[in-house]
Amino acid sequence: MLVELSRDYQPSEDEPFMNERQREYFRRKLLDWKDDIIKESKETLQHLQDESSNLPDMADRASSETDRAIELRARDRQRKLISKIDSALKRIEEGTYGYCEDTGEPIGLKRLDARPIATLSIEAQERHERRERVYRDD
């Protein structure tokens, strides 16, 4: 898919939904996001490897371990996010990206721009969250 996009291109409601330009815009946005996460992850791993774990003071060691645990949890969340990004990229290739998994309706450009991994329209997401609250309260 070779589509020319200017740097200032923004998907518009005036053009057909999920045309080639929009798909390319979101594909690039997702790939850039994934690259940023991977780069940040590598920096974190390097930092954790460089950090000395032989701190003589117990409070310093405990603080260091807490920081390390927080970083590792953040990396785990980002690993899951990369999986969602990969899934969105696959949907772009399949031609299903941008359409609600529940209703099949367009998700909407504003929502996709804010959350490019979205799989549900705002209405479907709200229904899902309401059901989740009801079952969680039981």
Biotite code that builds the C-alpha atoms (Angstrom):
import biotite.structure as struc

atoms = struc.array([
    struc.Atom([0.000, 0.000, 0.000], chain_id="A", res_id=1, res_name="MET", atom_name="CA", element="C"),
    struc.Atom([1.827, 3.066, -1.263], chain_id="A", res_id=2, res_name="LEU", atom_name="CA", element="C"),
    struc.Atom([-0.191, 6.154, -0.421], chain_id="A", res_id=3, res_name="VAL", atom_name="CA", element="C"),
    struc.Atom([1.266, 9.635, -0.382], chain_id="A", res_id=4, res_name="GLU", atom_name="CA", element="C"),
    struc.Atom([0.385, 11.628, 2.729], chain_id="A", res_id=5, res_name="LEU", atom_name="CA", element="C"),
    struc.Atom([1.493, 15.139, 3.533], chain_id="A", res_id=6, res_name="SER", atom_name="CA", element="C"),
    struc.Atom([2.903, 15.671, 7.018], chain_id="A", res_id=7, res_name="ARG", atom_name="CA", element="C"),
    struc.Atom([-0.086, 17.792, 8.009], chain_id="A", res_id=8, res_name="ASP", atom_name="CA", element="C"),
    struc.Atom([-2.741, 15.368, 6.708], chain_id="A", res_id=9, res_name="TYR", atom_name="CA", element="C"),
    struc.Atom([-5.643, 14.815, 9.100], chain_id="A", res_id=10, res_name="GLN", atom_name="CA", element="C"),
    struc.Atom([-8.502, 12.422, 8.309], chain_id="A", res_id=11, res_name="PRO", atom_name="CA", element="C"),
    struc.Atom([-11.700, 14.296, 7.602], chain_id="A", res_id=12, res_name="SER", atom_name="CA", element="C"),
    struc.Atom([-15.401, 13.486, 7.812], chain_id="A", res_id=13, res_name="GLU", atom_name="CA", element="C"),
    struc.Atom([-15.660, 14.970, 4.286], chain_id="A", res_id=14, res_name="ASP", atom_name="CA", element="C"),
    struc.Atom([-13.886, 12.003, 2.695], chain_id="A", res_id=15, res_name="GLU", atom_name="CA", element="C"),
    struc.Atom([-15.082, 8.392, 2.457], chain_id="A", res_id=16, res_name="PRO", atom_name="CA", element="C"),
    struc.Atom([-14.611, 6.540, 5.755], chain_id="A", res_id=17, res_name="PHE", atom_name="CA", element="C"),
    struc.Atom([-11.487, 4.356, 5.915], chain_id="A", res_id=18, res_name="MET", atom_name="CA", element="C"),
    struc.Atom([-10.301, 5.209, 2.426], chain_id="A", res_id=19, res_name="ASN", atom_name="CA", element="C"),
    struc.Atom([-6.678, 4.407, 1.523], chain_id="A", res_id=20, res_name="GLU", atom_name="CA", element="C"),
    struc.Atom([-5.352, 7.705, 2.892], chain_id="A", res_id=21, res_name="ARG", atom_name="CA", element="C"),
    struc.Atom([-7.091, 7.242, 6.240], chain_id="A", res_id=22, res_name="GLN", atom_name="CA", element="C"),
    struc.Atom([-5.921, 3.647, 6.536], chain_id="A", res_id=23, res_name="ARG", atom_name="CA", element="C"),
    struc.Atom([-2.347, 4.743, 5.775], chain_id="A", res_id=24, res_name="GLU", atom_name="CA", element="C"),
    struc.Atom([-2.621, 7.595, 8.301], chain_id="A", res_id=25, res_name="TYR", atom_name="CA", element="C"),
    struc.Atom([-3.699, 5.214, 11.064], chain_id="A", res_id=26, res_name="PHE", atom_name="CA", element="C"),
    struc.Atom([-1.179, 2.551, 10.012], chain_id="A", res_id=27, res_name="ARG", atom_name="CA", element="C"),
    struc.Atom([1.650, 5.089, 10.354], chain_id="A", res_id=28, res_name="ARG", atom_name="CA", element="C"),
    struc.Atom([0.243, 6.402, 13.634], chain_id="A", res_id=29, res_name="LYS", atom_name="CA", element="C"),
    struc.Atom([0.132, 2.867, 15.073], chain_id="A", res_id=30, res_name="LEU", atom_name="CA", element="C"),
    struc.Atom([3.631, 1.991, 13.812], chain_id="A", res_id=31, res_name="LEU", atom_name="CA", element="C"),
    struc.Atom([5.087, 5.211, 15.266], chain_id="A", res_id=32, res_name="ASP", atom_name="CA", element="C"),
    struc.Atom([3.393, 4.489, 18.602], chain_id="A", res_id=33, res_name="TRP", atom_name="CA", element="C"),
    struc.Atom([4.745, 0.939, 18.606], chain_id="A", res_id=34, res_name="LYS", atom_name="CA", element="C"),
    struc.Atom([8.264, 2.160, 17.759], chain_id="A", res_id=35, res_name="ASP", atom_name="CA", element="C"),
    struc.Atom([8.122, 4.677, 20.623], chain_id="A", res_id=36, res_name="ASP", atom_name="CA", element="C"),
    struc.Atom([7.043, 1.981, 23.077], chain_id="A", res_id=37, res_name="ILE", atom_name="CA", element="C"),
    struc.Atom([9.796, -0.401, 21.942], chain_id="A", res_id=38, res_name="ILE", atom_name="CA", element="C"),
    struc.Atom([12.431, 2.337, 22.153], chain_id="A", res_id=39, res_name="LYS", atom_name="CA", element="C"),
    struc.Atom([11.268, 3.308, 25.647], chain_id="A", res_id=40, res_name="GLU", atom_name="CA", element="C"),
    struc.Atom([11.238, -0.345, 26.684], chain_id="A", res_id=41, res_name="SER", atom_name="CA", element="C"),
    struc.Atom([14.819, -0.847, 25.518], chain_id="A", res_id=42, res_name="LYS", atom_name="CA", element="C"),
    struc.Atom([15.903, 2.245, 27.441], chain_id="A", res_id=43, res_name="GLU", atom_name="CA", element="C"),
    struc.Atom([14.202, 0.933, 30.572], chain_id="A", res_id=44, res_name="THR", atom_name="CA", element="C"),
    struc.Atom([15.861, -2.462, 30.241], chain_id="A", res_id=45, res_name="LEU", atom_name="CA", element="C"),
    struc.Atom([19.236, -0.795, 29.785], chain_id="A", res_id=46, res_name="GLN", atom_name="CA", element="C"),
    struc.Atom([18.599, 1.363, 32.844], chain_id="A", res_id=47, res_name="HIS", atom_name="CA", element="C"),
    struc.Atom([17.588, -1.652, 34.938], chain_id="A", res_id=48, res_name="LEU", atom_name="CA", element="C"),
    struc.Atom([20.711, -3.548, 33.839], chain_id="A", res_id=49, res_name="GLN", atom_name="CA", element="C"),
    struc.Atom([22.991, -0.600, 34.583], chain_id="A", res_id=50, res_name="ASP", atom_name="CA", element="C"),
    struc.Atom([21.465, 0.023, 38.003], chain_id="A", res_id=51, res_name="GLU", atom_name="CA", element="C"),
    struc.Atom([23.431, -1.445, 40.850], chain_id="A", res_id=52, res_name="SER", atom_name="CA", element="C"),
    struc.Atom([21.394, -3.854, 42.944], chain_id="A", res_id=53, res_name="SER", atom_name="CA", element="C"),
    struc.Atom([23.988, -4.091, 45.735], chain_id="A", res_id=54, res_name="ASN", atom_name="CA", element="C"),
    struc.Atom([22.909, -1.112, 47.772], chain_id="A", res_id=55, res_name="LEU", atom_name="CA", element="C"),
    struc.Atom([24.198, -1.350, 51.352], chain_id="A", res_id=56, res_name="PRO", atom_name="CA", element="C"),
    struc.Atom([21.372, 0.659, 52.916], chain_id="A", res_id=57, res_name="ASP", atom_name="CA", element="C"),
    struc.Atom([18.143, -1.338, 53.441], chain_id="A", res_id=58, res_name="MET", atom_name="CA", element="C"),
    struc.Atom([15.916, 1.697, 52.765], chain_id="A", res_id=59, res_name="ALA", atom_name="CA", element="C"),
    struc.Atom([17.756, 2.440, 49.505], chain_id="A", res_id=60, res_name="ASP", atom_name="CA", element="C"),
    struc.Atom([17.496, -1.194, 48.465], chain_id="A", res_id=61, res_name="ARG", atom_name="CA", element="C"),
    struc.Atom([13.763, -1.292, 49.247], chain_id="A", res_id=62, res_name="ALA", atom_name="CA", element="C"),
    struc.Atom([13.194, 1.934, 47.338], chain_id="A", res_id=63, res_name="SER", atom_name="CA", element="C"),
    struc.Atom([15.147, 0.585, 44.391], chain_id="A", res_id=64, res_name="SER", atom_name="CA", element="C"),
    struc.Atom([13.165, -2.662, 44.380], chain_id="A", res_id=65, res_name="GLU", atom_name="CA", element="C"),
    struc.Atom([9.875, -0.732, 44.482], chain_id="A", res_id=66, res_name="THR", atom_name="CA", element="C"),
    struc.Atom([10.980, 1.425, 41.547], chain_id="A", res_id=67, res_name="ASP", atom_name="CA", element="C"),
    struc.Atom([12.022, -1.689, 39.683], chain_id="A", res_id=68, res_name="ARG", atom_name="CA", element="C"),
    struc.Atom([8.651, -3.382, 40.285], chain_id="A", res_id=69, res_name="ALA", atom_name="CA", element="C"),
    struc.Atom([6.787, -0.299, 39.067], chain_id="A", res_id=70, res_name="ILE", atom_name="CA", element="C"),
    struc.Atom([8.905, -0.186, 35.903], chain_id="A", res_id=71, res_name="GLU", atom_name="CA", element="C"),
    struc.Atom([8.334, -3.871, 35.229], chain_id="A", res_id=72, res_name="LEU", atom_name="CA", element="C"),
    struc.Atom([4.556, -3.480, 35.655], chain_id="A", res_id=73, res_name="ARG", atom_name="CA", element="C"),
    struc.Atom([4.610, -0.533, 33.253], chain_id="A", res_id=74, res_name="ALA", atom_name="CA", element="C"),
    struc.Atom([6.579, -2.623, 30.732], chain_id="A", res_id=75, res_name="ARG", atom_name="CA", element="C"),
    struc.Atom([4.042, -5.426, 31.060], chain_id="A", res_id=76, res_name="ASP", atom_name="CA", element="C"),
    struc.Atom([1.202, -2.990, 30.311], chain_id="A", res_id=77, res_name="ARG", atom_name="CA", element="C"),
    struc.Atom([3.143, -1.737, 27.301], chain_id="A", res_id=78, res_name="GLN", atom_name="CA", element="C"),
    struc.Atom([3.712, -5.311, 26.109], chain_id="A", res_id=79, res_name="ARG", atom_name="CA", element="C"),
    struc.Atom([-0.055, -5.794, 26.165], chain_id="A", res_id=80, res_name="LYS", atom_name="CA", element="C"),
    struc.Atom([-0.478, -2.480, 24.354], chain_id="A", res_id=81, res_name="LEU", atom_name="CA", element="C"),
    struc.Atom([1.898, -3.632, 21.607], chain_id="A", res_id=82, res_name="ILE", atom_name="CA", element="C"),
    struc.Atom([-0.295, -6.692, 21.164], chain_id="A", res_id=83, res_name="SER", atom_name="CA", element="C"),
    struc.Atom([-3.333, -4.429, 20.723], chain_id="A", res_id=84, res_name="LYS", atom_name="CA", element="C"),
    struc.Atom([-1.407, -2.266, 18.247], chain_id="A", res_id=85, res_name="ILE", atom_name="CA", element="C"),
    struc.Atom([-0.443, -5.381, 16.265], chain_id="A", res_id=86, res_name="ASP", atom_name="CA", element="C"),
    struc.Atom([-4.081, -6.440, 16.270], chain_id="A", res_id=87, res_name="SER", atom_name="CA", element="C"),
    struc.Atom([-5.135, -3.012, 14.952], chain_id="A", res_id=88, res_name="ALA", atom_name="CA", element="C"),
    struc.Atom([-2.483, -3.211, 12.210], chain_id="A", res_id=89, res_name="LEU", atom_name="CA", element="C"),
    struc.Atom([-3.839, -6.624, 11.239], chain_id="A", res_id=90, res_name="LYS", atom_name="CA", element="C"),
    struc.Atom([-7.373, -5.174, 11.052], chain_id="A", res_id=91, res_name="ARG", atom_name="CA", element="C"),
    struc.Atom([-6.053, -2.450, 8.722], chain_id="A", res_id=92, res_name="ILE", atom_name="CA", element="C"),
    struc.Atom([-4.636, -5.134, 6.437], chain_id="A", res_id=93, res_name="GLU", atom_name="CA", element="C"),
    struc.Atom([-7.896, -7.110, 6.570], chain_id="A", res_id=94, res_name="GLU", atom_name="CA", element="C"),
    struc.Atom([-10.023, -4.024, 5.890], chain_id="A", res_id=95, res_name="GLY", atom_name="CA", element="C"),
    struc.Atom([-11.967, -4.225, 9.160], chain_id="A", res_id=96, res_name="THR", atom_name="CA", element="C"),
    struc.Atom([-10.122, -1.416, 10.975], chain_id="A", res_id=97, res_name="TYR", atom_name="CA", element="C"),
    struc.Atom([-12.287, 1.475, 12.102], chain_id="A", res_id=98, res_name="GLY", atom_name="CA", element="C"),
    struc.Atom([-15.501, -0.522, 12.352], chain_id="A", res_id=99, res_name="TYR", atom_name="CA", element="C"),
    struc.Atom([-17.144, -1.507, 15.637], chain_id="A", res_id=100, res_name="CYS", atom_name="CA", element="C"),
    struc.Atom([-16.760, -5.190, 16.510], chain_id="A", res_id=101, res_name="GLU", atom_name="CA", element="C"),
    struc.Atom([-20.282, -5.237, 18.015], chain_id="A", res_id=102, res_name="ASP", atom_name="CA", element="C"),
    struc.Atom([-22.323, -3.248, 15.502], chain_id="A", res_id=103, res_name="THR", atom_name="CA", element="C"),
    struc.Atom([-20.181, -3.094, 12.355], chain_id="A", res_id=104, res_name="GLY", atom_name="CA", element="C"),
    struc.Atom([-20.745, 0.665, 12.262], chain_id="A", res_id=105, res_name="GLU", atom_name="CA", element="C"),
    struc.Atom([-17.851, 3.132, 11.810], chain_id="A", res_id=106, res_name="PRO", atom_name="CA", element="C"),
    struc.Atom([-16.146, 3.892, 15.121], chain_id="A", res_id=107, res_name="ILE", atom_name="CA", element="C"),
    struc.Atom([-15.523, 7.524, 14.182], chain_id="A", res_id=108, res_name="GLY", atom_name="CA", element="C"),
    struc.Atom([-12.399, 9.418, 13.215], chain_id="A", res_id=109, res_name="LEU", atom_name="CA", element="C"),
    struc.Atom([-12.145, 11.473, 16.411], chain_id="A", res_id=110, res_name="LYS", atom_name="CA", element="C"),
    struc.Atom([-12.276, 8.360, 18.596], chain_id="A", res_id=111, res_name="ARG", atom_name="CA", element="C"),
    struc.Atom([-9.754, 6.530, 16.411], chain_id="A", res_id=112, res_name="LEU", atom_name="CA", element="C"),
    struc.Atom([-7.423, 9.515, 16.413], chain_id="A", res_id=113, res_name="ASP", atom_name="CA", element="C"),
    struc.Atom([-7.580, 9.647, 20.216], chain_id="A", res_id=114, res_name="ALA", atom_name="CA", element="C"),
    struc.Atom([-7.461, 5.848, 20.675], chain_id="A", res_id=115, res_name="ARG", atom_name="CA", element="C"),
    struc.Atom([-6.213, 4.178, 17.476], chain_id="A", res_id=116, res_name="PRO", atom_name="CA", element="C"),
    struc.Atom([-6.570, 0.697, 19.017], chain_id="A", res_id=117, res_name="ILE", atom_name="CA", element="C"),
    struc.Atom([-10.303, 1.156, 19.684], chain_id="A", res_id=118, res_name="ALA", atom_name="CA", element="C"),
    struc.Atom([-12.460, -1.773, 18.603], chain_id="A", res_id=119, res_name="THR", atom_name="CA", element="C"),
    struc.Atom([-15.839, -0.463, 19.765], chain_id="A", res_id=120, res_name="LEU", atom_name="CA", element="C"),
    struc.Atom([-17.816, 2.673, 18.970], chain_id="A", res_id=121, res_name="SER", atom_name="CA", element="C"),
    struc.Atom([-18.426, 5.023, 21.873], chain_id="A", res_id=122, res_name="ILE", atom_name="CA", element="C"),
    struc.Atom([-21.991, 3.743, 22.251], chain_id="A", res_id=123, res_name="GLU", atom_name="CA", element="C"),
    struc.Atom([-20.916, 0.082, 22.211], chain_id="A", res_id=124, res_name="ALA", atom_name="CA", element="C"),
    struc.Atom([-18.091, 0.835, 24.665], chain_id="A", res_id=125, res_name="GLN", atom_name="CA", element="C"),
    struc.Atom([-20.542, 2.533, 27.037], chain_id="A", res_id=126, res_name="GLU", atom_name="CA", element="C"),
    struc.Atom([-22.907, -0.474, 26.856], chain_id="A", res_id=127, res_name="ARG", atom_name="CA", element="C"),
    struc.Atom([-19.982, -2.791, 27.527], chain_id="A", res_id=128, res_name="HIS", atom_name="CA", element="C"),
    struc.Atom([-18.890, -0.747, 30.554], chain_id="A", res_id=129, res_name="GLU", atom_name="CA", element="C"),
    struc.Atom([-22.452, -0.614, 31.943], chain_id="A", res_id=130, res_name="ARG", atom_name="CA", element="C"),
    struc.Atom([-22.753, -4.412, 31.670], chain_id="A", res_id=131, res_name="ARG", atom_name="CA", element="C"),
    struc.Atom([-19.357, -4.768, 33.315], chain_id="A", res_id=132, res_name="GLU", atom_name="CA", element="C"),
    struc.Atom([-20.468, -2.594, 36.256], chain_id="A", res_id=133, res_name="ARG", atom_name="CA", element="C"),
    struc.Atom([-23.694, -4.556, 36.682], chain_id="A", res_id=134, res_name="VAL", atom_name="CA", element="C"),
    struc.Atom([-21.913, -7.910, 36.775], chain_id="A", res_id=135, res_name="TYR", atom_name="CA", element="C"),
    struc.Atom([-19.122, -6.581, 38.974], chain_id="A", res_id=136, res_name="ARG", atom_name="CA", element="C"),
    struc.Atom([-21.646, -5.313, 41.548], chain_id="A", res_id=137, res_name="ASP", atom_name="CA", element="C"),
    struc.Atom([-23.211, -8.807, 41.879], chain_id="A", res_id=138, res_name="ASP", atom_name="CA", element="C"),
])
